[in-house]
Every structure is written in structure tokens, then in C-alpha cells.
């Protein structure tokens, strides 16, 4: 099968589906340019998590419990872009920057830049409202590759330097994710938060610093973070990985013979936010979730904290900043 782009609608949202012989990647430009699905063509399996309530139509009421956090109002799972903030809402230069930034809740412009049987490329772009930054993402798929290349450019539209942080929010889920899946990264350090996100079902001891892949549980037992439990684990944890030897992560389902992976510049995205809701998230708005987040982030801090501790990125007035990420599906053993 050669490359193709299909225009469709999913629950009222316009969508673009990029396909080659190996993968199908579906994009929702009007909903933060979310990557809604990442499908293995041979099996039809979508590796990205879907929330139990799913994608709601445009204009739907916010999901109960999401409060003022617009990111959660219609969180369907999948893969979001976080910019110019990651983590909790904060104030930067007198402006309120929401949870996980602005762009995941804004409509993006979209256009097809190339569409032939050998290669397809879609461009999406957006301008922030709280900071004078714009973001352009180009997604390219080449026939037979099974790889989507995401090239991104940030532009500072002001005269003065602007600080920002940045991240991607892919969360894997069933049926790809299941008990016995294996998470692989290279050499790195592991941190657990000083304060748990969800204290009700946290299983990892807080405030740890150690070498991948081991962490201590509350009961003092050591756990191997490479081994993924099933939803009956009834836990809800976070781990943060840094000191990365290289920007790469893979999750393998050996039963299915499938590996999903990502590669990026570890000098830019220096952290992996490893959110682990293994069936233990019981409070709105994230109740019932079973997933594994493998999120490249610039820092584990939000924008205000990152500016204060020197871990944010910056662009001089009128300047640009570029990077790229690759995401792929392959068969085990290749």
C-alpha cells in the first residue's frame, strides 16, 4: 500500500489520517492537533490509550471533575503537545498559563504540503495567546517506513526574549498495553515526586533518586520499572527519568510481537515523564484509566519554576527554535 491522506470526521472533529503500508496516524487539527491514534496496519491495533468516556463532540460539557483545567475537559487519551508549559498551571510575566500549556486546547491551522504514493507531509500551526510564540509542526510519513517524522519550529514574534518549556504527552493503552509489556530506555536516573499526584493509590515511595530501572515501593520492596503490570494492579504512580544517555524509549508487547518507540534530541527534551495509571485512578476526572505515559519533556517543572531554576528554554526576539521527534512501530526482533 502506498502513502495516502484521508479526510474524515471523528465524533464531529475534522481529522486527517496519514497512512502507509505499516502504520496509520490520525490527527485532530481543531483539537490541539492531537494525535488521536497510532495504528499498526497489519493487526489494526491502536497503541494509544483511549479514556473510558472517549472523545466527546465539539462543544460538549467539560468532563466531571476537570474543573478549570481545560486540558482535561475533553481528554480522550492519545498524544497531545504541551507548550509553552508542562505540568501545573502557573503565572509567567503576569499571564496565567494553564495546565500543560495552551496549544493542546487551541485549534490549529492545517494544510497538506505533499501527497503522493511515496511520501506525505501535513503542516499544522498555532499561535499562543498568553505568550508571543507560534509553533509549526510538520508530520512526514514515507512509504514502507513505519515511521512518522515530526519536525517542529517555534517562532518568537516579539522583540524581547521569551522563556518557555515544552513536552509531548503520548500515553499508551490497551489492547497494545497489557501485563507483561516491557519498557526499555537507555542509561538514566529515576526520580519519584516529593508529593504524589494521587495519594490514594500511590505505590512508589516519594522523593527517591536512583538508577534505572529500580525504585522502592512503600512496603520497601524493590520494583523493576521495565515490567508493566495489568489494570488489576490498582496503582497510580509517577516516575521521572533524566540524565538520559540518548533520547529514545520503546515499549514492547512480546505476545503481539509489536514495539512502539520514539527518538528525540536528549539535549532538548532532557526528561521523560513516566505517568503510570495502572487501574488505580479512581477520582474524577481520570477515573478508570489504564495507561503508560512516555513523555519527552524539557524539564519536570512548570514554566514558572523552570524559569526560576534555570531549566527553561528561551528564544531571542524574532528568533526561532527547531527540533524533531520520530515515532515508529516495528515488529519485535527487528
KOLVEXDREN-493888 format. One record per residue (C-alpha): residue in one letter; chain; x, y, z. Coordinates in steps of 0.02 Angstrom, whole numbers. Each point is the difference from the previous one (the first is absolute). Example, Ala and Ser with C-alpha at 12.3 -4.5 7.8 and 13.67 -1.06 7.14 Angstrom:
REM residues 2
{resn = a; chain = A; xx = 615; yy = -225; zz = 390}
{resn = s; chain = A; xx = 69; yy = 172; zz = -33}
REM end
This chain:
REM residues 334
{resn = x; chain = A; xx = 0; yy = 0; zz = 0}
{resn = x; chain = A; xx = 67; yy = 171; zz = -47}
{resn = x; chain = A; xx = -12; yy = 157; zz = 106}
{resn = x; chain = A; xx = -167; yy = 89; zz = 12}
{resn = x; chain = A; xx = -94; yy = 133; zz = 97}
{resn = x; chain = A; xx = -183; yy = -25; zz = 45}
{resn = x; chain = A; xx = -113; yy = 143; zz = 55}
{resn = x; chain = A; xx = -134; yy = -55; zz = 123}
{resn = x; chain = A; xx = -94; yy = 49; zz = 158}
{resn = x; chain = A; xx = 10; yy = -83; zz = 170}
{resn = x; chain = A; xx = -143; yy = 45; zz = 117}
{resn = x; chain = A; xx = -21; yy = 165; zz = -91}
{resn = x; chain = A; xx = 185; yy = 44; zz = -3}
{resn = x; chain = A; xx = 84; yy = 20; zz = -170}
{resn = x; chain = A; xx = 144; yy = -123; zz = -15}
{resn = x; chain = A; xx = 145; yy = -42; zz = -115}
{resn = x; chain = A; xx = 57; yy = -181; zz = -11}
{resn = x; chain = A; xx = 177; yy = -26; zz = -64}
{resn = x; chain = A; xx = 31; yy = -177; zz = -61}
{resn = x; chain = A; xx = 136; yy = -108; zz = -74}
{resn = x; chain = A; xx = 17; yy = -188; zz = -13}
{resn = x; chain = A; xx = 47; yy = -17; zz = 184}
{resn = x; chain = A; xx = -88; yy = 134; zz = 104}
{resn = x; chain = A; xx = -150; yy = 117; zz = 3}
{resn = x; chain = A; xx = 17; yy = 161; zz = 101}
{resn = x; chain = A; xx = -157; yy = 105; zz = 28}
{resn = x; chain = A; xx = 12; yy = 185; zz = 42}
{resn = x; chain = A; xx = -135; yy = 118; zz = 70}
{resn = x; chain = A; xx = 57; yy = 174; zz = -56}
{resn = x; chain = A; xx = -146; yy = 94; zz = 81}
{resn = x; chain = A; xx = 29; yy = -87; zz = 167}
{resn = x; chain = A; xx = 176; yy = 54; zz = 44}
{resn = x; chain = A; xx = 70; yy = -100; zz = -147}
{resn = x; chain = A; xx = -18; yy = -155; zz = 109}
{resn = x; chain = A; xx = 68; yy = -161; zz = -71}
{resn = x; chain = A; xx = -158; yy = -99; zz = 30}
{resn = x; chain = A; xx = 60; yy = -172; zz = -55}
{resn = x; chain = A; xx = 158; yy = -91; zz = -53}
{resn = x; chain = A; xx = -53; yy = -163; zz = -81}
{resn = x; chain = A; xx = 96; yy = -154; zz = -57}
{resn = x; chain = A; xx = -76; yy = -37; zz = -171}
{resn = x; chain = A; xx = 33; yy = -188; zz = 5}
{resn = x; chain = A; xx = -97; yy = -29; zz = 162}
{resn = x; chain = A; xx = -111; yy = 155; zz = 10}
{resn = x; chain = A; xx = 65; yy = 32; zz = 177}
{resn = x; chain = A; xx = 6; yy = 181; zz = 59}
{resn = x; chain = A; xx = 142; yy = 18; zz = 125}
{resn = x; chain = A; xx = -65; yy = 163; zz = 76}
{resn = x; chain = A; xx = -111; yy = 1; zz = 154}
{resn = x; chain = A; xx = -182; yy = 51; zz = -11}
{resn = x; chain = A; xx = -89; yy = 61; zz = 156}
{resn = x; chain = A; xx = -155; yy = -99; zz = 53}
{resn = x; chain = A; xx = -113; yy = 145; zz = -50}
{resn = x; chain = A; xx = 89; yy = 30; zz = -166}
{resn = x; chain = A; xx = 7; yy = 152; zz = -113}
{resn = x; chain = A; xx = -153; yy = 111; zz = 24}
{resn = x; chain = A; xx = -71; yy = 109; zz = -140}
{resn = x; chain = A; xx = 51; yy = 184; zz = -15}
{resn = x; chain = A; xx = -92; yy = 109; zz = 125}
{resn = x; chain = A; xx = -35; yy = -141; zz = 124}
{resn = x; chain = A; xx = -9; yy = 36; zz = 185}
{resn = x; chain = A; xx = 167; yy = -19; zz = 92}
{resn = x; chain = A; xx = 33; yy = -172; zz = 70}
{resn = x; chain = A; xx = -57; yy = -6; zz = 183}
{resn = x; chain = A; xx = 140; yy = 40; zz = 121}
{resn = x; chain = A; xx = 108; yy = 92; zz = -127}
{resn = x; chain = A; xx = -36; yy = 169; zz = 79}
{resn = x; chain = A; xx = 95; yy = 146; zz = -79}
{resn = x; chain = A; xx = 129; yy = -113; zz = -84}
{resn = x; chain = A; xx = -53; yy = 12; zz = -181}
{resn = x; chain = A; xx = 127; yy = -132; zz = -49}
{resn = x; chain = A; xx = -110; yy = -126; zz = 93}
{resn = x; chain = A; xx = -170; yy = 64; zz = -59}
{resn = x; chain = A; xx = 0; yy = -118; zz = -151}
{resn = x; chain = A; xx = 153; yy = -107; zz = 30}
{resn = x; chain = A; xx = -20; yy = -152; zz = -111}
{resn = x; chain = A; xx = 172; yy = -76; zz = 25}
{resn = x; chain = A; xx = 115; yy = -7; zz = -150}
{resn = x; chain = A; xx = 147; yy = 119; zz = -20}
{resn = x; chain = A; xx = -2; yy = 187; zz = 36}
{resn = x; chain = A; xx = 131; yy = 136; zz = -21}
{resn = x; chain = A; xx = 39; yy = 100; zz = 158}
{resn = x; chain = A; xx = 58; yy = 179; zz = -31}
{resn = x; chain = A; xx = 54; yy = 124; zz = 68}
{resn = x; chain = A; xx = -28; yy = -88; zz = 168}
{resn = x; chain = A; xx = 9; yy = -177; zz = 68}
{resn = x; chain = A; xx = -79; yy = -49; zz = 163}
{resn = x; chain = A; xx = -106; yy = 107; zz = 115}
{resn = x; chain = A; xx = -70; yy = 170; zz = -49}
{resn = x; chain = A; xx = 108; yy = 149; zz = 47}
{resn = x; chain = A; xx = 25; yy = 187; zz = -23}
{resn = x; chain = A; xx = 135; yy = 64; zz = -119}
{resn = x; chain = A; xx = 29; yy = 186; zz = -26}
{resn = x; chain = A; xx = -171; yy = 37; zz = 72}
{resn = x; chain = A; xx = -89; yy = -124; zz = -116}
{resn = x; chain = A; xx = -92; yy = -156; zz = 55}
{resn = x; chain = A; xx = 73; yy = -150; zz = -91}
{resn = x; chain = A; xx = -117; yy = -151; zz = 15}
{resn = x; chain = A; xx = 35; yy = -180; zz = 46}
{resn = x; chain = A; xx = 111; yy = -76; zz = -137}
{resn = x; chain = A; xx = 4; yy = 164; zz = -95}
{resn = x; chain = A; xx = -113; yy = 76; zz = -129}
{resn = x; chain = A; xx = 20; yy = -88; zz = -166}
{resn = x; chain = A; xx = -85; yy = -165; zz = 47}
{resn = x; chain = A; xx = -163; yy = 95; zz = 24}
{resn = x; chain = A; xx = 10; yy = 114; zz = -153}
{resn = x; chain = A; xx = -51; yy = -33; zz = -181}
{resn = x; chain = A; xx = 148; yy = -14; zz = -118}
{resn = x; chain = A; xx = 6; yy = 48; zz = -183}
{resn = x; chain = A; xx = 36; yy = -147; zz = -115}
{resn = x; chain = A; xx = 57; yy = -28; zz = -178}
{resn = x; chain = A; xx = 65; yy = -143; zz = -106}
{resn = x; chain = A; xx = 173; yy = 39; zz = -68}
{resn = x; chain = A; xx = 34; yy = -163; zz = -91}
{resn = x; chain = A; xx = -114; yy = -142; zz = -51}
{resn = x; chain = A; xx = 64; yy = -136; zz = -116}
{resn = x; chain = A; xx = 22; yy = -188; zz = 9}
{resn = x; chain = A; xx = 179; yy = 13; zz = 65}
{resn = x; chain = A; xx = -15; yy = 135; zz = 133}
{resn = x; chain = A; xx = -131; yy = 105; zz = 89}
{resn = x; chain = A; xx = 25; yy = 154; zz = 108}
{resn = x; chain = A; xx = -125; yy = 101; zz = 101}
{resn = x; chain = A; xx = 34; yy = 169; zz = 79}
{resn = x; chain = A; xx = -94; yy = 64; zz = 153}
{resn = x; chain = A; xx = 35; yy = 164; zz = 90}
{resn = x; chain = A; xx = -66; yy = 103; zz = 144}
{resn = x; chain = A; xx = 34; yy = 163; zz = 90}
{resn = x; chain = A; xx = -4; yy = 11; zz = 189}
{resn = x; chain = A; xx = -113; yy = 129; zz = 80}
{resn = x; chain = A; xx = 93; yy = 28; zz = 165}
{resn = x; chain = A; xx = 177; yy = 11; zz = -69}
{resn = x; chain = A; xx = 61; yy = 67; zz = -170}
{resn = x; chain = A; xx = 53; yy = -171; zz = -66}
{resn = x; chain = A; xx = -63; yy = -101; zz = -148}
{resn = x; chain = A; xx = 30; yy = -184; zz = -33}
{resn = x; chain = A; xx = 5; yy = -92; zz = -167}
{resn = x; chain = A; xx = 0; yy = -189; zz = -11}
{resn = x; chain = A; xx = 32; yy = -99; zz = -159}
{resn = x; chain = A; xx = -41; yy = -185; zz = 1}
{resn = x; chain = A; xx = 78; yy = -106; zz = -138}
{resn = x; chain = A; xx = -33; yy = -181; zz = -42}
{resn = x; chain = A; xx = 98; yy = -94; zz = -133}
{resn = x; chain = A; xx = -59; yy = -159; zz = -85}
{resn = x; chain = A; xx = 54; yy = -163; zz = 85}
{resn = x; chain = A; xx = 86; yy = 92; zz = 144}
{resn = x; chain = A; xx = -121; yy = -23; zz = 145}
{resn = x; chain = A; xx = 73; yy = 162; zz = 68}
{resn = x; chain = A; xx = -80; yy = 171; zz = 19}
{resn = x; chain = A; xx = 125; yy = 143; zz = 6}
{resn = x; chain = A; xx = -58; yy = 153; zz = 97}
{resn = x; chain = A; xx = 98; yy = 158; zz = -42}
{resn = x; chain = A; xx = -40; yy = 153; zz = 107}
{resn = x; chain = A; xx = 42; yy = 184; zz = -1}
{resn = x; chain = A; xx = -37; yy = 126; zz = 138}
{resn = x; chain = A; xx = 0; yy = 183; zz = -50}
{resn = x; chain = A; xx = 13; yy = 149; zz = 117}
{resn = x; chain = A; xx = -111; yy = 136; zz = -71}
{resn = x; chain = A; xx = 56; yy = 131; zz = 128}
{resn = x; chain = A; xx = 154; yy = 109; zz = 13}
{resn = x; chain = A; xx = 53; yy = -63; zz = 170}
{resn = x; chain = A; xx = 60; yy = -172; zz = 58}
{resn = x; chain = A; xx = -139; yy = -120; zz = 49}
{resn = x; chain = A; xx = 19; yy = -151; zz = 114}
{resn = x; chain = A; xx = -96; yy = -162; zz = -24}
{resn = x; chain = A; xx = -6; yy = -184; zz = 41}
{resn = x; chain = A; xx = -60; yy = -138; zz = -114}
{resn = x; chain = A; xx = -55; yy = -180; zz = 1}
{resn = x; chain = A; xx = -94; yy = -137; zz = -89}
{resn = x; chain = A; xx = -136; yy = -102; zz = 85}
{resn = x; chain = A; xx = -18; yy = -171; zz = -84}
{resn = x; chain = A; xx = -88; yy = -128; zz = 110}
{resn = x; chain = A; xx = -5; yy = -183; zz = -51}
{resn = x; chain = A; xx = -149; yy = -109; zz = 41}
{resn = x; chain = A; xx = -94; yy = -163; zz = -30}
{resn = x; chain = A; xx = -9; yy = -106; zz = -101}
{resn = x; chain = A; xx = 184; yy = 33; zz = -36}
{resn = x; chain = A; xx = 43; yy = 32; zz = 182}
{resn = x; chain = A; xx = -26; yy = -149; zz = 114}
{resn = x; chain = A; xx = 81; yy = -95; zz = 141}
{resn = x; chain = A; xx = 173; yy = -58; zz = -52}
{resn = x; chain = A; xx = 40; yy = 142; zz = -119}
{resn = x; chain = A; xx = 180; yy = 58; zz = 16}
{resn = x; chain = A; xx = 59; yy = 182; zz = 9}
{resn = x; chain = A; xx = 176; yy = 31; zz = -63}
{resn = x; chain = A; xx = 107; yy = 156; zz = 14}
{resn = x; chain = A; xx = 188; yy = 19; zz = 5}
{resn = x; chain = A; xx = 106; yy = 58; zz = 146}
{resn = x; chain = A; xx = -92; yy = 126; zz = 108}
{resn = x; chain = A; xx = -47; yy = 53; zz = 176}
{resn = x; chain = A; xx = -171; yy = -24; zz = 80}
{resn = x; chain = A; xx = -89; yy = 125; zz = 112}
{resn = x; chain = A; xx = -166; yy = -14; zz = 88}
{resn = x; chain = A; xx = -97; yy = 158; zz = 46}
{resn = x; chain = A; xx = 16; yy = 72; zz = 174}
{resn = x; chain = A; xx = -190; yy = 11; zz = 6}
{resn = x; chain = A; xx = -104; yy = -132; zz = -90}
{resn = x; chain = A; xx = -124; yy = 51; zz = -134}
{resn = x; chain = A; xx = -131; yy = -119; zz = 71}
{resn = x; chain = A; xx = 37; yy = -52; zz = 180}
{resn = x; chain = A; xx = -144; yy = -124; zz = 7}
{resn = x; chain = A; xx = 83; yy = -138; zz = -101}
{resn = x; chain = A; xx = 182; yy = 50; zz = -13}
{resn = x; chain = A; xx = 117; yy = -149; zz = 20}
{resn = x; chain = A; xx = 173; yy = 79; zz = -23}
{resn = x; chain = A; xx = 87; yy = 84; zz = 146}
{resn = x; chain = A; xx = 10; yy = 188; zz = -29}
{resn = x; chain = A; xx = 159; yy = 103; zz = -18}
{resn = x; chain = A; xx = 113; yy = -138; zz = -67}
{resn = x; chain = A; xx = 153; yy = 22; zz = -111}
{resn = x; chain = A; xx = 83; yy = -152; zz = -77}
{resn = x; chain = A; xx = 62; yy = -91; zz = -154}
{resn = x; chain = A; xx = -119; yy = -73; zz = -129}
{resn = x; chain = A; xx = -95; yy = -117; zz = 5}
{resn = x; chain = A; xx = -29; yy = -29; zz = 186}
{resn = x; chain = A; xx = -103; yy = 97; zz = 126}
{resn = x; chain = A; xx = -59; yy = -36; zz = 177}
{resn = x; chain = A; xx = -182; yy = -27; zz = 39}
{resn = x; chain = A; xx = -86; yy = 61; zz = 158}
{resn = x; chain = A; xx = 21; yy = -173; zz = 75}
{resn = x; chain = A; xx = 189; yy = 10; zz = -27}
{resn = x; chain = A; xx = 2; yy = -128; zz = -140}
{resn = x; chain = A; xx = 96; yy = 42; zz = -159}
{resn = x; chain = A; xx = -98; yy = 4; zz = -163}
{resn = x; chain = A; xx = 67; yy = -10; zz = -178}
{resn = x; chain = A; xx = -78; yy = 142; zz = -100}
{resn = x; chain = A; xx = 30; yy = -92; zz = -164}
{resn = x; chain = A; xx = -136; yy = -127; zz = 38}
{resn = x; chain = A; xx = -175; yy = 68; zz = -27}
{resn = x; chain = A; xx = -143; yy = -70; zz = 107}
{resn = x; chain = A; xx = -180; yy = -17; zz = -54}
{resn = x; chain = A; xx = -148; yy = 110; zz = 51}
{resn = x; chain = A; xx = -34; yy = -110; zz = 151}
{resn = x; chain = A; xx = 157; yy = 71; zz = 82}
{resn = x; chain = A; xx = -114; yy = 140; zz = 63}
{resn = x; chain = A; xx = 144; yy = 125; zz = 13}
{resn = x; chain = A; xx = 26; yy = 179; zz = -57}
{resn = x; chain = A; xx = 181; yy = 59; zz = -2}
{resn = x; chain = A; xx = 124; yy = 117; zz = -81}
{resn = x; chain = A; xx = 183; yy = -22; zz = -40}
{resn = x; chain = A; xx = 111; yy = 130; zz = -83}
{resn = x; chain = A; xx = 153; yy = -54; zz = -100}
{resn = x; chain = A; xx = 150; yy = 111; zz = -38}
{resn = x; chain = A; xx = 188; yy = -3; zz = -31}
{resn = x; chain = A; xx = -47; yy = -87; zz = -161}
{resn = x; chain = A; xx = 139; yy = -84; zz = -96}
{resn = x; chain = A; xx = -103; yy = 29; zz = -158}
{resn = x; chain = A; xx = -174; yy = 58; zz = -43}
{resn = x; chain = A; xx = -86; yy = -165; zz = -31}
{resn = x; chain = A; xx = -136; yy = -106; zz = 79}
{resn = x; chain = A; xx = -87; yy = -160; zz = -55}
{resn = x; chain = A; xx = -145; yy = -104; zz = 64}
{resn = x; chain = A; xx = -12; yy = -180; zz = -59}
{resn = x; chain = A; xx = -150; yy = -116; zz = 4}
{resn = x; chain = A; xx = 83; yy = -168; zz = -28}
{resn = x; chain = A; xx = -164; yy = -93; zz = -12}
{resn = x; chain = A; xx = -52; yy = 109; zz = -146}
{resn = x; chain = A; xx = 176; yy = 14; zz = -69}
{resn = x; chain = A; xx = -13; yy = 191; zz = -8}
{resn = x; chain = A; xx = 115; yy = 140; zz = 58}
{resn = x; chain = A; xx = -49; yy = 184; zz = 11}
{resn = x; chain = A; xx = 143; yy = 122; zz = 19}
{resn = x; chain = A; xx = 55; yy = 181; zz = -8}
{resn = x; chain = A; xx = 165; yy = 89; zz = -31}
{resn = x; chain = A; xx = 44; yy = 183; zz = 36}
{resn = x; chain = A; xx = 141; yy = 120; zz = 43}
{resn = x; chain = A; xx = 42; yy = -34; zz = 183}
{resn = x; chain = A; xx = 89; yy = 167; zz = 15}
{resn = x; chain = A; xx = -171; yy = 85; zz = -22}
{resn = x; chain = A; xx = -125; yy = -124; zz = 73}
{resn = x; chain = A; xx = 107; yy = -50; zz = 150}
{resn = x; chain = A; xx = -137; yy = -86; zz = 100}
{resn = x; chain = A; xx = -127; yy = -139; zz = -26}
{resn = x; chain = A; xx = -160; yy = 23; zz = 98}
{resn = x; chain = A; xx = -54; yy = -178; zz = 35}
{resn = x; chain = A; xx = -180; yy = 10; zz = 62}
{resn = x; chain = A; xx = -62; yy = -173; zz = 55}
{resn = x; chain = A; xx = -189; yy = -12; zz = 28}
{resn = x; chain = A; xx = -14; yy = -189; zz = 13}
{resn = x; chain = A; xx = -184; yy = -11; zz = 42}
{resn = x; chain = A; xx = 19; yy = 95; zz = 164}
{resn = x; chain = A; xx = -65; yy = 171; zz = -53}
{resn = x; chain = A; xx = -172; yy = 8; zz = 79}
{resn = x; chain = A; xx = -28; yy = 188; zz = 20}
{resn = x; chain = A; xx = -77; yy = 111; zz = -134}
{resn = x; chain = A; xx = 49; yy = 51; zz = -129}
{resn = x; chain = A; xx = 119; yy = -146; zz = -32}
{resn = x; chain = A; xx = -97; yy = -145; zz = 74}
{resn = x; chain = A; xx = 17; yy = -171; zz = -79}
{resn = x; chain = A; xx = 156; yy = 36; zz = -101}
{resn = x; chain = A; xx = 126; yy = -136; zz = -44}
{resn = x; chain = A; xx = 150; yy = 72; zz = -90}
{resn = x; chain = A; xx = 185; yy = 34; zz = -10}
{resn = x; chain = A; xx = 64; yy = 174; zz = -42}
{resn = x; chain = A; xx = 169; yy = 13; zz = -87}
{resn = x; chain = A; xx = 15; yy = 188; zz = -12}
{resn = x; chain = A; xx = 158; yy = 94; zz = -55}
{resn = x; chain = A; xx = 5; yy = 163; zz = 99}
{resn = x; chain = A; xx = 124; yy = 144; zz = 9}
{resn = x; chain = A; xx = -12; yy = 1; zz = 190}
{resn = x; chain = A; xx = -105; yy = -80; zz = 135}
{resn = x; chain = A; xx = -48; yy = 176; zz = 61}
{resn = x; chain = A; xx = -137; yy = 114; zz = -61}
{resn = x; chain = A; xx = 46; yy = 161; zz = -90}
{resn = x; chain = A; xx = 12; yy = 112; zz = 153}
{resn = x; chain = A; xx = 106; yy = -124; zz = 98}
{resn = x; chain = A; xx = 110; yy = -36; zz = -151}
{resn = x; chain = A; xx = 36; yy = 185; zz = -27}
{resn = x; chain = A; xx = 45; yy = 14; zz = 183}
{resn = x; chain = A; xx = 115; yy = -153; zz = 1}
{resn = x; chain = A; xx = 79; yy = 31; zz = -171}
{resn = x; chain = A; xx = -70; yy = -153; zz = -89}
{resn = x; chain = A; xx = -114; yy = 90; zz = -124}
{resn = x; chain = A; xx = 40; yy = 33; zz = -183}
{resn = x; chain = A; xx = 8; yy = 174; zz = -76}
{resn = x; chain = A; xx = -11; yy = 85; zz = -169}
{resn = x; chain = A; xx = 67; yy = 173; zz = -35}
{resn = x; chain = A; xx = -116; yy = 127; zz = -78}
{resn = x; chain = A; xx = -43; yy = -46; zz = -179}
{resn = x; chain = A; xx = 93; yy = -165; zz = 16}
{resn = x; chain = A; xx = -45; yy = -182; zz = -33}
{resn = x; chain = A; xx = 31; yy = -167; zz = 84}
{resn = x; chain = A; xx = -8; yy = -167; zz = -91}
{resn = x; chain = A; xx = 0; yy = -184; zz = 46}
{resn = x; chain = A; xx = -74; yy = -165; zz = -58}
{resn = x; chain = A; xx = -73; yy = -161; zz = 70}
{resn = x; chain = A; xx = -22; yy = -169; zz = -83}
{resn = x; chain = A; xx = -135; yy = -124; zz = 50}
{resn = x; chain = A; xx = -10; yy = -175; zz = -69}
{resn = x; chain = A; xx = -78; yy = -172; zz = 7}
{resn = x; chain = A; xx = 101; yy = -155; zz = -41}
{resn = x; chain = A; xx = -7; yy = -186; zz = 22}
{resn = x; chain = A; xx = 91; yy = -77; zz = 149}
{resn = x; chain = A; xx = 176; yy = -59; zz = -37}
{resn = x; chain = A; xx = 33; yy = 126; zz = -138}
REM end
